[in-house]
Amino acid sequence: METATDGQREIRRALRDLLDRYARPTPAPEGYDPALWARMSGELGLARLARLALPELALACEETGRALAPSPLLATTVLAAPLVAALGTPAQRAELLPRIAAGELTCALAAPGGSLAHALGLTGDNTTGAWSGDGRAGGVQARPAPGGDGWLLYGEAAQVLDGHSAGLLLVAAHTGGFARSRTLLLLVRTRDAGPGLVRTRHAGLDPTRSPAAVQLRDVPAELLGEDPADPADITRALAAAGRTAAVLLAAEAAGAARGALDGALGHATARERHRLADLHVRVEAARTLTHCAAREPGPGPESGPLALAQALDALRDAAGEAVPPHDADRYGRRATADALLFGPAGRLRARAAERGLLGPTGEAAA
């Protein structure tokens, strides 16, 4: 069972109160309410938690999942900030991380050519170049800018979370031609990118997520980290960020599952409550596994993808029970969208088995 400290309970209480009051669908061009994000990142410090304590951030993600609250938390704090912290030069970290922590700068990770889940090492080995285009056609190509001052990017990436509104893009690009291709991470400051950067927001399956297509036509960029960058460092950092992101996505999914279940229980008859008891056990098991993964030591919790697989399954099942029908649609869309972006659950488990993290029965190895 989850055991929370007084500080964690206070974070949960404050965030739940804030989301219950202000988390609503918004027509804002960002896809989220900037004022709510300012409160979440400033007053509650959520944008800083990724650098401090994973259990607290998991708890916060559980609450944003329960409310299905749209925010830059996933794209900025969960996916991008850890990569800047792990790979950035001292100057880059000093410039960017305080702005991210203050909620002033939002970010997006653009992984072209394949799936974001593969780039993060969740559903495949990201040490191969296939997910980023493998040096062939497609993806994003990087070449040194004339005079050797920075880089120019050419190509496109689809399904970039918050890519239409982020102030900073972290773009995975390959360079060196086919024979010597290597994947780099480069920074694009969208305000200074010029007309070569075209970003188009898509409606998406889940209106609380904001995927975008990002096109780059000789867009100026700078390398994230030292030059020359070690491709092995980049893939290791992406995989570590992926395992951490899996924990936080699992927390969001488990929170959403609990929200759907609470709605179903609120409308259920005594007989229906008895039927929902098994679902309640599965949702609580997903929450427990997620919080256990969040407390694992070391960079990138190894059991994060397994927690995500269980939470996605719990959310899918809970969404099928949610009432009224509008709620069932909302939770169902979140379950399907997350499975497409970061799963599916079966592939997460298969990858865990490839890495020796599952026992012969399919349960997590001791």
C-alpha positions in Angstrom: 0.0 0.0 0.0 1.1 3.6 -0.6 2.5 5.3 2.4 2.7 9.1 2.0 4.6 11.6 4.1 3.0 14.8 5.4 4.7 16.7 2.6 3.4 14.4 0.0 -0.1 14.6 1.4 0.0 18.3 1.3 1.1 18.3 -2.3 -1.8 16.0 -3.2 -4.3 18.1 -1.3 -3.1 21.5 -2.8 -2.9 20.2 -6.3 -6.3 18.4 -6.1 -7.9 21.6 -4.8 -6.3 23.7 -7.6 -7.3 21.2 -10.4 -10.8 20.8 -9.1 -11.2 24.6 -9.3 -9.4 25.5 -12.5 -8.8 22.4 -14.7 -11.2 22.7 -17.6 -11.1 22.2 -21.4 -9.7 25.4 -22.9 -9.8 27.0 -26.4 -6.4 28.6 -25.7 -4.0 28.1 -28.6 -1.4 26.4 -26.4 -3.9 23.6 -25.7 -3.7 24.2 -22.0 -4.5 27.1 -19.6 -1.2 29.2 -19.2 -2.5 30.7 -16.0 -3.2 27.3 -14.5 0.3 26.1 -15.5 1.8 29.2 -13.9 0.1 28.3 -10.7 1.2 24.6 -10.9 4.8 25.4 -11.7 5.2 28.6 -9.6 3.0 28.2 -6.5 3.4 24.4 -6.3 6.8 24.0 -7.9 5.9 21.1 -10.2 8.4 22.2 -12.8 11.2 21.8 -10.3 10.1 18.4 -8.9 11.7 16.5 -11.8 15.1 17.6 -10.5 14.3 16.9 -6.9 12.1 13.9 -6.1 10.5 11.4 -8.3 7.9 10.1 -5.7 6.5 13.6 -5.3 6.3 14.2 -9.1 4.6 10.8 -9.5 2.0 11.8 -6.9 1.5 15.1 -8.8 1.1 13.3 -12.1 -1.5 11.0 -10.5 -3.6 14.0 -9.6 -3.2 15.6 -13.1 -4.3 12.2 -14.5 -7.3 12.0 -12.2 -8.5 15.4 -13.5 -7.4 14.7 -17.1 -5.8 18.2 -16.9 -4.0 19.5 -20.0 -0.6 21.0 -19.2 3.0 21.1 -20.4 4.0 18.9 -17.4 4.6 15.8 -19.6 6.4 17.4 -22.5 8.4 19.9 -20.5 9.1 18.5 -17.1 9.0 14.8 -17.7 10.5 14.4 -21.2 12.7 17.5 -22.0 14.1 18.8 -18.7 15.9 15.5 -17.7 17.6 15.5 -21.1 18.8 19.1 -20.7 20.0 18.2 -17.2 21.8 15.0 -18.3 23.4 16.2 -21.6 23.5 20.0 -21.5 26.7 21.9 -21.1 27.1 23.9 -17.9 26.2 27.0 -19.7 23.1 25.4 -21.2 21.9 24.0 -17.9 22.5 27.3 -16.1 20.5 29.2 -18.8 17.6 26.7 -19.4 16.9 24.8 -16.2 16.0 27.8 -14.0 13.6 29.1 -16.7 12.0 25.6 -17.0 11.7 25.4 -13.2 10.0 28.8 -13.0 7.5 27.8 -15.6 8.7 30.4 -18.0 10.0 28.1 -20.7 8.1 25.1 -22.1 9.8 22.4 -24.2 9.0 19.5 -26.5 10.9 16.5 -27.6 10.8 15.8 -31.4 11.7 12.2 -32.2 11.2 11.7 -36.0 11.3 8.7 -38.2 9.8 6.2 -35.7 7.9 6.1 -32.5 8.5 8.2 -29.4 8.3 5.0 -27.3 11.1 3.5 -29.4 13.3 6.6 -29.1 12.9 6.4 -25.3 13.8 2.7 -25.3 10.4 1.6 -24.0 9.4 -0.6 -26.9 12.7 -1.3 -28.7 16.4 -0.9 -28.5 17.2 2.7 -29.1 20.9 2.1 -29.7 20.0 1.3 -33.3 19.4 4.2 -35.6 16.1 3.0 -37.1 13.9 5.1 -34.9 15.5 8.3 -36.1 15.6 7.5 -39.8 18.8 5.5 -39.8 20.6 8.0 -42.0 18.3 7.3 -44.9 15.4 9.3 -46.3 13.0 10.7 -43.8 13.5 12.0 -40.3 15.5 15.1 -39.6 19.0 15.7 -41.2 21.5 17.9 -39.4 24.5 19.6 -41.2 27.0 22.1 -39.9 26.0 25.7 -40.7 28.2 27.7 -43.0 31.2 29.0 -41.1 30.9 26.3 -38.5 28.6 28.3 -36.3 25.9 25.9 -35.1 23.8 23.5 -37.2 21.0 23.6 -39.7 18.1 21.1 -39.6 16.0 19.9 -42.4 13.1 17.4 -42.2 10.0 16.8 -40.2 8.7 15.1 -37.1 5.1 14.1 -36.4 3.3 13.5 -33.1 5.4 16.0 -31.1 3.7 16.6 -27.8 3.2 20.4 -27.3 5.4 20.9 -30.4 3.1 23.7 -31.6 3.6 26.0 -28.6 6.9 25.0 -26.9 9.5 27.7 -26.7 12.3 25.2 -27.0 12.4 22.1 -29.2 14.8 19.2 -28.5 15.2 17.6 -31.9 16.7 14.2 -32.6 18.5 14.4 -35.9 21.0 12.3 -37.8 24.1 13.5 -39.5 27.2 12.2 -41.2 25.6 10.5 -44.1 24.4 6.8 -44.3 27.8 5.2 -43.7 28.7 7.3 -40.7 25.3 8.3 -39.5 24.8 9.2 -35.9 21.9 10.6 -33.9 22.3 13.9 -32.1 20.0 16.0 -30.0 19.9 19.7 -30.9 18.1 22.7 -29.5 15.8 24.9 -31.5 14.8 28.2 -29.9 11.5 28.6 -31.6 11.4 32.4 -31.3 14.6 32.7 -33.3 14.0 29.9 -35.7 12.8 32.0 -38.6 10.3 31.1 -41.4 11.8 27.6 -41.9 10.1 26.3 -38.8 6.4 25.4 -39.4 4.4 23.9 -36.6 0.9 22.5 -37.1 -1.2 21.4 -34.1 -3.4 18.4 -34.7 -6.7 17.8 -33.0 -5.5 14.3 -31.8 -7.4 11.5 -30.4 -7.3 12.9 -26.9 -8.1 16.6 -26.7 -6.1 16.9 -23.4 -2.9 16.1 -25.3 -1.5 18.4 -28.0 0.4 16.6 -30.7 1.9 18.6 -33.5 3.7 18.2 -36.8 7.0 20.0 -36.9 8.6 20.9 -40.2 12.2 22.3 -40.4 13.7 23.8 -43.5 17.3 24.9 -42.8 16.3 25.9 -39.2 19.3 27.0 -37.0 20.0 24.9 -34.0 22.7 24.3 -31.4 24.0 21.0 -30.2 22.7 19.9 -26.8 25.9 19.1 -24.9 29.5 19.1 -25.8 30.8 19.0 -29.4 31.6 16.3 -30.5 28.7 14.6 -28.8 28.9 10.9 -28.0 25.9 9.1 -29.5 26.1 6.4 -26.8 25.6 9.1 -24.2 22.5 10.4 -26.1 20.9 7.0 -26.3 21.6 6.2 -22.7 20.1 9.6 -21.6 17.0 9.0 -23.8 16.6 5.5 -22.3 17.0 6.8 -18.7 14.5 9.6 -19.4 12.2 7.0 -20.9 12.2 4.8 -17.9 11.5 7.8 -15.6 8.8 9.0 -18.0 7.2 5.6 -17.9 6.8 5.9 -14.1 5.2 9.3 -14.4 2.9 8.2 -17.3 1.9 5.2 -15.2 1.1 7.6 -12.4 -1.1 9.7 -14.8 -2.8 6.6 -16.1 -3.4 5.2 -12.7 -4.8 8.5 -11.5 -7.1 8.6 -14.5 -8.2 5.0 -13.9 -9.0 6.0 -10.3 -11.0 9.0 -11.5 -13.0 6.8 -13.9 -13.6 4.2 -11.2 -14.7 6.8 -8.6 -17.2 8.1 -11.2 -18.5 4.6 -11.8 -18.8 3.8 -8.1 -20.7 7.1 -7.6 -23.5 5.9 -9.9 -23.4 2.1 -9.1 -26.0 0.0 -7.5 -25.1 -2.4 -4.7 -24.8 -5.2 -7.2 -22.7 -3.1 -9.5 -20.4 -2.1 -6.7 -19.7 -5.8 -6.0 -18.8 -6.3 -9.7 -16.5 -3.3 -9.6 -14.6 -4.6 -6.6 -12.2 -6.6 -8.9 -11.5 -3.5 -11.0 -10.8 -1.6 -7.8 -8.1 -4.1 -6.8 -6.5 -3.8 -10.3 -6.5 0.0 -10.1 -5.0 0.0 -6.7 -2.4 -2.6 -7.8 -1.4 -0.3 -10.6 -1.1 2.6 -8.2 1.0 0.6 -5.8 3.4 -0.7 -8.5 3.8 2.9 -9.8 4.7 4.3 -6.4 7.1 1.4 -5.8 8.8 2.1 -9.1 9.1 5.8 -8.2 11.1 4.9 -5.1 13.6 2.8 -7.0 17.2 4.2 -6.6 19.3 5.2 -9.6 18.6 7.0 -12.9 15.6 5.7 -14.8 13.7 3.1 -12.6 13.9 -0.3 -14.3 10.4 -1.3 -13.4 8.9 1.9 -14.9 7.8 0.4 -18.2 6.1 -2.5 -16.3 4.2 -0.1 -14.1 3.1 1.8 -17.2 1.8 -1.5 -18.9 -0.2 -2.3 -15.8 -1.6 1.2 -15.5 -2.6 1.4 -19.1 -4.5 -1.8 -18.8 -6.2 -0.5 -15.6 -7.1 2.7 -17.3 -8.6 0.9 -20.4 -10.7 -1.3 -18.1 -11.8 1.6 -15.9 -12.7 3.7 -18.9 -15.1 1.0 -20.0 -17.0 1.4 -16.7 -17.0 5.2 -16.5 -20.3 7.0 -16.3 -21.9 9.2 -17.7 -21.1 8.3 -21.3 -19.2 11.6 -21.8 -16.8 10.5 -19.0 -16.3 7.1 -20.6 -15.4 8.8 -23.8 -12.9 11.1 -22.1 -11.1 8.4 -20.2 -11.3 6.0 -23.2 -9.6 8.6 -25.4 -6.8 9.1 -22.9 -6.3 5.3 -22.6 -6.1 4.8 -26.4 -3.9 7.9 -27.0 -1.4 6.9 -24.4 -1.3 3.3 -25.6 -0.6 4.6 -29.1 2.1 7.0 -28.0 3.9 5.0 -25.4 2.8 1.4 -25.6 0.9 -0.7 -26.2 1.0 -2.6 -22.9 1.9 -5.9 -24.6 4.9 -4.3 -26.3 6.1 -2.7 -23.0 6.0 -6.1 -21.4 7.7 -7.8 -24.4 10.6 -5.2 -24.2 10.8 -5.9 -20.4 11.1 -9.6 -21.2 13.9 -8.9 -23.7 15.8 -7.1 -21.0 15.3 -10.0 -18.5 12.9 -8.1 -16.2 10.1 -10.6 -16.3 10.1 -14.1 -14.7 8.8 -17.2 -16.4 5.2 -16.4 -15.4 5.2 -13.0 -16.9 5.4 -11.2 -13.6 8.2 -8.8 -12.6 11.4 -10.7 -11.8 12.5 -10.6 -8.2 
